[in-house]
Amino acid sequence: MIDMATFGQTSPSATLPCPKCQTTITYYDVSGSLYYVCPNCYTFFKYENGEPPEILTDFPNTNPSLVFPIGTEGYLNNQFVRVVGFIHKQEAGTSYNWTEHMLLQQDGRYVQLAEYQGHWMVIEPTERIYRQFSPGSNYIDADGKSYKLFNRYKADILNAAGEFDWNILDDKTLSVSEYINPPYMLISEEDDKRSDWYEAHYISQVDLAKAFAIDKQSLPASYGVGAIEPADPEDRWGAAFAFTGMMLVAVIVAQVILNIVKPSKQLLNESFRTEVDSAGAVKPVITSSFDVAGSAALNFDLSATLANAWIELPITLVNEQSGRVYEFTKTLEYYHGVESGESWSEGSSTDNAVLSRIPSGRYHLNIYPAIEGVRLIPFRVIVEQNTTLTSNLVGILVLLAIFPAYLFWSRQSFETRRWSNSDFADKEE
């Protein structure tokens, strides 16, 4: 696609008179066109080999609103093109309508520029014959892509302008099937006499405006989701997937290196049993001393033997050299039973805590248990240094997944809106 369309590069034109109002009609496919629409009285007629013109019908005597007037030149598909025909169609039995511009290429071949709800696609004839995956299937496999049936219809002609190399009135007999794999489409047109295939691709309004050297704002505003509009034209999904993959590898490598440089080490593993003094108060517990090679993260695994009971463990980590303390509290509770013949349980007899950036030094724990009643409850405390913190890894993975998850949701929502315009969204034959 070039930035500006260059003019004057297509075939020269010729003229002929309208058989009804005698208006001079300019046409461009001098050797190929046989059917014409008068721009003054909208008579549609056939003129061939110097024989008397044959009037076929009259289109509505209203000037169709042409985005690209007949004769407009542009640059598309790597060659110069000229707009020579225009058809306004409507799906039979519905209000859905669209436009098709016939473009005569510099090489003498035709392509169509179709527009629906401000979405555009370029349609080219092909000699290939496509077949459904299986009889009655809604899929076509071609060139490694799977195309799904999106629409099937017959069309009425509402209006037309310009010249054509076929009788456009015959289009009303065609059964049209559209198979999509955005941004591409395969189109089948068939009746009792012929069967033709076309290949189409989506073209953005930006590229279309460049092709014809016009302001994008002069194009009809787009709304809804086009049949083959790309869900991710800037390939944000691919970029996000690649970035997430690289970051995931980086996180794993960093964790491996960290485990090598600062391996996990168990500093304390002691079991205790709550004791009550003569006054009925639970006695505090002082653990053995242990050394921390900091700065380090300490992981505290707490467990207790509980049966329909609870224990609260306020814990103080004491630096024996500086006197600095670090405090946290955990409550363990576990209840279970049988109700109406069904077993139930709630709570947990285990928990853990993490203290980060603990300086080097010699430490011990002061534990001040609190329990219900005077029962004796066994509990265990395990302290590890540089433990791989699963919660941190999970947190990082969740953060990395947020944007890809948003893109995935966005794509799914986009596809849902696309297929809401199809009668074949849920048919998976």
DAFENHU-V273362 format. One record per residue. N is the residue number from 1. RES is the residue in three letters. PHI is phi in degrees with one decimal (999 if undefined). OMEGA is omega in whole degrees, -180 to 180 (* if undefined). D_FIRST is the distance of its C-alpha to the first C-alpha in Angstrom with 2 decimals. Layout:
n;res;phi;omega;d_first
N;RES;PHI;OMEGA;D_FIRST
N;RES;PHI;OMEGA;D_FIRST
This chain:
n;res;phi;omega;d_first
1;MET;999;179;0.00
2;ILE;-102.2;-176;3.81
3;ASP;-73.6;-177;6.78
4;MET;-129.1;177;8.81
5;ALA;-74.5;178;9.18
6;THR;-104.7;-172;11.74
7;PHE;-103.8;175;14.76
8;GLY;78.8;-175;17.58
9;GLN;-108.3;-178;15.94
10;THR;-100.7;-173;17.16
11;SER;-64.2;178;20.74
12;PRO;-67.3;-176;23.68
13;SER;-100.6;174;25.42
14;ALA;-141.7;-179;29.03
15;THR;-133.3;172;31.44
16;LEU;-154.0;-178;34.23
17;PRO;-87.2;173;36.76
18;CYS;-68.5;-179;36.99
19;PRO;-69.6;-177;40.17
20;LYS;-104.5;-177;41.30
21;CYS;-114.7;177;40.69
22;GLN;68.0;175;39.83
23;THR;-63.6;178;36.68
24;THR;-74.4;-178;34.46
25;ILE;-108.8;176;31.30
26;THR;-90.2;176;28.23
27;TYR;-134.3;-166;26.37
28;TYR;-121.0;177;23.62
29;ASP;-87.3;-170;24.10
30;VAL;-60.8;-176;27.36
31;SER;-94.4;-173;28.42
32;GLY;-110.6;-174;27.18
33;SER;-73.7;179;27.77
34;LEU;-127.8;-174;31.23
35;TYR;-124.1;-172;31.10
36;TYR;-140.8;174;30.59
37;VAL;-117.7;179;30.98
38;CYS;-70.2;-179;32.75
39;PRO;-74.3;-178;31.08
40;ASN;-101.5;-177;34.62
41;CYS;-109.1;175;36.85
42;TYR;63.7;174;34.31
43;THR;-75.8;177;36.21
44;PHE;-103.4;-175;34.50
45;PHE;-142.1;177;35.84
46;LYS;-109.1;178;35.60
47;TYR;-139.3;-174;35.92
48;GLU;-143.6;171;36.26
49;ASN;54.3;176;37.81
50;GLY;74.0;179;39.67
51;GLU;-75.4;179;41.66
52;PRO;-57.5;179;42.61
53;PRO;-59.8;179;39.88
54;GLU;-115.1;179;40.42
55;ILE;-75.2;-175;39.89
56;LEU;-102.6;179;38.76
57;THR;-170.0;173;38.50
58;ASP;-119.5;175;37.78
59;PHE;-83.8;-179;35.08
60;PRO;-51.8;-176;35.97
61;ASN;-78.9;176;36.53
62;THR;-130.5;-178;34.04
63;ASN;-73.7;180;30.87
64;PRO;-62.8;180;28.07
65;SER;-78.4;-177;25.79
66;LEU;-96.5;173;22.46
67;VAL;-65.0;178;19.39
68;PHE;-119.8;-179;17.78
69;PRO;-58.0;178;20.81
70;ILE;-56.7;-178;21.52
71;GLY;99.5;179;20.12
72;THR;-61.8;179;17.01
73;GLU;-109.8;178;14.20
74;GLY;-157.1;-179;10.43
75;TYR;-133.6;-174;7.38
76;LEU;-145.0;-179;6.60
77;ASN;56.5;176;7.31
78;ASN;65.7;173;6.73
79;GLN;-156.8;-179;9.35
80;PHE;-74.6;-179;10.90
81;VAL;-134.6;175;12.57
82;ARG;-133.5;176;15.58
83;VAL;-75.7;-178;17.27
84;VAL;-119.9;-179;20.69
85;GLY;-149.1;-179;22.27
86;PHE;-145.1;177;22.84
87;ILE;-132.0;174;25.10
88;HIS;-105.6;-175;26.59
89;LYS;-115.6;176;28.10
90;GLN;-141.1;177;30.52
91;GLU;-63.1;-176;31.76
92;ALA;-58.3;177;35.29
93;GLY;81.3;179;37.97
94;THR;-134.2;176;35.74
95;SER;-100.2;-179;34.06
96;TYR;-69.8;-180;30.56
97;ASN;-139.4;-176;28.28
98;TRP;-151.9;180;24.63
99;THR;-122.2;176;22.57
100;GLU;-133.2;174;20.64
101;HIS;-102.0;176;18.65
102;MET;-88.8;-179;18.83
103;LEU;-112.1;175;15.93
104;LEU;-93.4;-178;17.09
105;GLN;-79.6;179;14.68
106;GLN;-61.6;-180;15.38
107;ASP;-85.2;177;17.19
108;GLY;91.3;179;19.45
109;ARG;-91.5;-179;18.52
110;TYR;-106.4;165;17.98
111;VAL;-133.6;177;15.82
112;GLN;-110.5;174;16.76
113;LEU;-118.4;-174;15.19
114;ALA;-102.8;-179;17.97
115;GLU;-132.3;174;18.94
116;TYR;-143.0;-180;21.92
117;GLN;54.2;177;23.13
118;GLY;81.3;177;19.84
119;HIS;-103.8;-172;17.96
120;TRP;-119.4;171;15.32
121;MET;-146.5;178;14.53
122;VAL;-98.6;-176;13.20
123;ILE;-116.0;-179;16.32
124;GLU;-125.4;176;16.83
125;PRO;-70.2;178;20.33
126;THR;-138.0;176;21.65
127;GLU;-87.0;179;24.93
128;ARG;-68.7;176;25.60
129;ILE;-114.7;-179;28.49
130;TYR;-99.2;-180;28.47
131;ARG;-128.8;178;31.78
132;GLN;-65.2;-177;33.03
133;PHE;-54.5;177;34.35
134;SER;-155.7;179;37.84
135;PRO;-54.5;-179;39.51
136;GLY;82.2;-179;39.13
137;SER;-76.2;175;36.54
138;ASN;-101.2;-176;33.66
139;TYR;-125.4;171;31.44
140;ILE;-129.6;175;29.39
141;ASP;-101.3;-179;28.71
142;ALA;-151.4;176;25.88
143;ASP;54.1;178;24.26
144;GLY;77.8;179;25.96
145;LYS;-117.1;177;24.82
146;SER;-107.2;180;27.18
147;TYR;-104.5;-179;26.14
148;LYS;-106.6;179;28.60
149;LEU;-60.2;-178;29.61
150;PHE;-109.5;-176;28.37
151;ASN;-153.8;175;29.46
152;ARG;-144.6;-172;31.55
153;TYR;-164.1;164;32.39
154;LYS;-118.4;-172;33.07
155;ALA;-122.8;171;31.51
156;ASP;-100.8;178;33.08
157;ILE;-94.4;179;31.48
158;LEU;-89.2;-176;31.95
159;ASN;-163.2;180;30.37
160;ALA;-159.0;176;28.15
161;ALA;-154.3;175;26.92
162;GLY;91.7;-174;25.68
163;GLU;-128.9;-177;26.22
164;PHE;-147.0;177;26.19
165;ASP;-100.3;175;27.20
166;TRP;-146.9;179;29.29
167;ASN;-79.3;-175;31.80
168;ILE;-66.5;178;30.01
169;LEU;-65.9;178;33.49
170;ASP;-69.2;-179;33.81
171;ASP;-62.6;-179;31.15
172;LYS;-67.2;-180;33.99
173;THR;-91.4;-174;35.67
174;LEU;-78.9;169;32.80
175;SER;-97.2;-174;33.04
176;VAL;-107.5;176;29.59
177;SER;-123.3;-178;29.09
178;GLU;-117.9;179;26.04
179;TYR;-114.2;-173;25.80
180;ILE;-122.4;166;23.49
181;ASN;-146.4;-171;22.36
182;PRO;-48.8;7;19.77
183;PRO;-92.7;-177;16.84
184;TYR;-118.1;179;17.77
185;MET;-144.6;170;20.26
186;LEU;-112.5;-175;22.49
187;ILE;-122.3;176;24.08
188;SER;-109.0;173;27.40
189;GLU;-122.7;-178;28.83
190;GLU;-149.0;170;32.40
191;ASP;-144.4;-177;35.63
192;ASP;-70.4;-173;38.81
193;LYS;-105.1;-174;37.23
194;ARG;-152.1;176;33.86
195;SER;-144.5;-176;31.60
196;ASP;-125.3;178;27.84
197;TRP;-120.2;178;25.11
198;TYR;-135.4;176;21.48
199;GLU;-115.3;-177;18.77
200;ALA;-131.0;173;16.53
201;HIS;-140.7;-179;14.08
202;TYR;-72.1;174;13.58
203;ILE;-130.0;-177;10.65
204;SER;-74.0;178;11.39
205;GLN;-63.7;179;12.40
206;VAL;-63.4;-180;10.45
207;ASP;-67.0;180;6.98
208;LEU;-67.1;178;8.88
209;ALA;-63.0;177;10.39
210;LYS;-64.5;-177;7.51
211;ALA;-61.6;-178;6.59
212;PHE;-112.1;176;10.32
213;ALA;52.8;178;11.25
214;ILE;-125.6;177;13.84
215;ASP;-75.9;179;15.62
216;LYS;-56.1;-178;14.99
217;GLN;-67.2;179;18.78
218;SER;-79.3;178;18.96
219;LEU;-82.5;178;17.70
220;PRO;-59.4;178;20.61
221;ALA;-63.8;179;21.55
222;SER;-89.0;174;21.11
223;TYR;-147.8;-175;24.28
224;GLY;70.0;178;25.61
225;VAL;-112.6;179;23.67
226;GLY;-69.3;-178;21.29
227;ALA;-57.0;179;22.40
228;ILE;-124.3;176;19.50
229;GLU;-64.8;-180;18.33
230;PRO;-63.1;177;18.03
231;ALA;-72.1;-176;21.25
232;ASP;-141.8;-174;19.95
233;PRO;-62.3;-180;16.17
234;GLU;-95.4;179;16.85
235;ASP;54.1;176;19.24
236;ARG;-64.4;180;22.17
237;TRP;-62.5;180;24.48
238;GLY;-62.4;180;23.65
239;ALA;-65.8;180;24.07
240;ALA;-65.5;179;27.25
241;PHE;-63.6;-180;28.63
242;ALA;-65.2;-180;28.19
243;PHE;-63.8;-180;29.72
244;THR;-62.3;178;32.54
245;GLY;-62.2;179;33.29
246;MET;-64.2;-180;33.54
247;MET;-67.3;178;35.74
248;LEU;-62.9;177;37.89
249;VAL;-62.2;-179;38.52
250;ALA;-62.4;179;39.31
251;VAL;-64.1;-179;41.78
252;ILE;-64.6;179;43.50
253;VAL;-62.2;180;43.79
254;ALA;-61.8;180;45.13
255;GLN;-67.2;178;47.66
256;VAL;-63.0;179;48.81
257;ILE;-61.7;-180;49.30
258;LEU;-63.3;179;51.13
259;ASN;-66.2;178;53.39
260;ILE;-76.0;-177;54.25
261;VAL;-71.5;-179;54.88
262;LYS;-126.0;-177;56.61
263;PRO;-68.9;177;57.98
264;SER;-67.0;-178;59.43
265;LYS;-144.4;177;63.20
266;GLN;-84.4;-177;65.80
267;LEU;-101.4;-175;68.10
268;LEU;-153.8;175;70.35
269;ASN;-149.5;-175;71.32
270;GLU;-133.9;179;74.42
271;SER;-112.5;-178;75.95
272;PHE;-140.0;175;78.19
273;ARG;-137.0;-179;80.22
274;THR;-63.0;178;80.81
275;GLU;-129.1;-179;84.36
276;VAL;-113.4;180;86.22
277;ASP;-81.8;-176;88.95
278;SER;-64.5;180;92.27
279;ALA;-88.1;180;90.81
280;GLY;89.3;179;88.17
281;ALA;-90.4;179;85.27
282;VAL;-76.9;-178;82.76
283;LYS;-73.0;174;83.21
284;PRO;-68.5;-179;80.28
285;VAL;-122.1;175;79.01
286;ILE;-117.2;-178;78.40
287;THR;-85.9;172;76.46
288;SER;-67.1;178;76.91
289;SER;-81.4;177;75.22
290;PHE;-148.9;-177;72.04
291;ASP;-101.7;176;69.97
292;VAL;-111.4;175;66.33
293;ALA;-97.7;-172;64.32
294;GLY;-93.4;-6;61.87
295;SER;-67.6;-172;59.78
296;ALA;-147.1;172;59.10
297;ALA;-93.4;178;58.23
298;LEU;-109.5;178;61.19
299;ASN;-109.0;-178;60.89
300;PHE;-112.1;175;63.91
301;ASP;-98.9;-177;64.46
302;LEU;-117.3;177;67.17
303;SER;-147.2;180;68.95
304;ALA;-147.9;176;72.16
305;THR;-91.7;-173;74.36
306;LEU;-124.9;173;74.18
307;ALA;-143.8;-176;75.54
308;ASN;53.5;-178;75.28
309;ALA;-152.7;177;75.40
310;TRP;-141.3;174;73.42
311;ILE;-144.7;177;73.60
312;GLU;-104.5;-175;72.10
313;LEU;-123.6;168;71.54
314;PRO;-72.1;-174;71.22
315;ILE;-125.0;177;70.53
316;THR;-120.3;174;70.88
317;LEU;-91.3;-173;69.61
318;VAL;-114.1;172;71.99
319;ASN;-82.5;-173;71.49
320;GLU;-73.3;178;75.00
321;GLN;-88.5;-174;74.63
322;SER;-96.8;-177;73.00
323;GLY;81.3;-180;74.03
324;ARG;-68.4;-177;70.49
325;VAL;-123.8;176;69.80
326;TYR;-132.0;-171;66.79
327;GLU;-124.0;170;67.37
328;PHE;-158.9;-179;65.86
329;THR;-134.6;176;67.30
330;LYS;-130.4;177;66.50
331;THR;-116.9;177;68.17
332;LEU;-107.5;178;68.55
333;GLU;-148.7;-179;69.73
334;TYR;-147.9;180;70.01
335;TYR;-130.7;180;71.60
336;HIS;-153.7;179;72.03
337;GLY;174.1;179;74.19
338;VAL;-129.7;180;74.51
339;GLU;-137.2;-179;74.15
340;SER;55.3;178;74.72
341;GLY;81.3;-179;74.65
342;GLU;-111.5;177;71.24
343;SER;-76.9;177;70.83
344;TRP;-141.7;175;68.91
345;SER;-155.6;176;68.11
346;GLU;-151.1;-178;66.34
347;GLY;86.1;-179;65.72
348;SER;-151.5;179;65.60
349;SER;-96.3;178;68.13
350;THR;-133.2;175;65.57
351;ASP;-165.2;177;63.25
352;ASN;-146.9;178;61.80
353;ALA;-143.4;-180;61.00
354;VAL;-131.1;171;59.15
355;LEU;-115.7;-175;60.16
356;SER;-100.5;174;57.68
357;ARG;55.2;176;58.34
358;ILE;-83.4;-178;62.02
359;PRO;-66.7;175;63.57
360;SER;-61.6;178;65.67
361;GLY;154.6;178;69.28
362;ARG;-102.9;-172;71.97
363;TYR;-134.3;165;71.72
364;HIS;-146.1;180;73.47
365;LEU;-111.8;167;72.93
366;ASN;-105.5;-177;75.18
367;ILE;-118.3;-176;74.79
368;TYR;-121.2;-175;76.42
369;PRO;-64.7;171;76.33
370;ALA;-131.4;-177;76.96
371;ILE;-135.5;177;78.00
372;GLU;-94.1;180;79.53
373;GLY;77.1;-176;83.29
374;VAL;-119.5;-179;85.00
375;ARG;-64.8;178;83.45
376;LEU;-92.9;-178;82.46
377;ILE;-122.0;175;78.78
378;PRO;-73.2;174;77.59
379;PHE;-146.5;-177;74.29
380;ARG;-128.5;177;72.34
381;VAL;-126.4;176;70.21
382;ILE;-121.7;179;67.84
383;VAL;-116.3;178;66.10
384;GLU;-125.8;178;63.33
385;GLN;-104.5;177;61.52
386;ASN;59.9;176;57.78
387;THR;-69.4;174;57.29
388;THR;-65.3;-175;53.78
389;LEU;-89.6;-178;52.99
390;THR;-59.2;-179;51.24
391;SER;-62.2;178;50.60
392;ASN;-65.3;179;48.64
393;LEU;-62.1;179;46.49
394;VAL;-62.2;179;45.94
395;GLY;-60.8;178;45.05
396;ILE;-63.8;180;42.44
397;LEU;-63.3;178;40.97
398;VAL;-63.3;178;40.91
399;LEU;-61.5;180;39.11
400;LEU;-65.2;-175;36.52
401;ALA;-86.6;-174;36.07
402;ILE;-60.7;-177;35.64
403;PHE;-67.7;175;31.89
404;PRO;-58.6;179;31.04
405;ALA;-65.2;177;33.53
406;TYR;-63.5;179;31.91
407;LEU;-63.1;179;28.46
408;PHE;-62.3;178;30.20
409;TRP;-61.5;-180;31.98
410;SER;-62.3;179;28.86
411;ARG;-64.4;180;27.07
412;GLN;-63.3;178;30.24
413;SER;-63.9;179;30.52
414;PHE;-61.4;-179;26.92
415;GLU;-67.4;177;27.64
416;THR;-61.6;179;30.95
417;ARG;-67.8;178;29.40
418;ARG;-60.5;-174;26.86
419;TRP;-77.4;174;29.72
420;SER;-67.3;178;31.96
421;ASN;-91.9;-176;30.13
422;SER;-114.5;174;31.09
423;ASP;-87.6;-174;34.46
424;PHE;-120.9;-175;33.98
425;ALA;-61.9;-173;33.52
426;ASP;-105.0;-179;36.92
427;LYS;-96.9;-173;37.32
428;GLU;-112.8;-178;37.26
429;GLU;-60.3;*;38.84
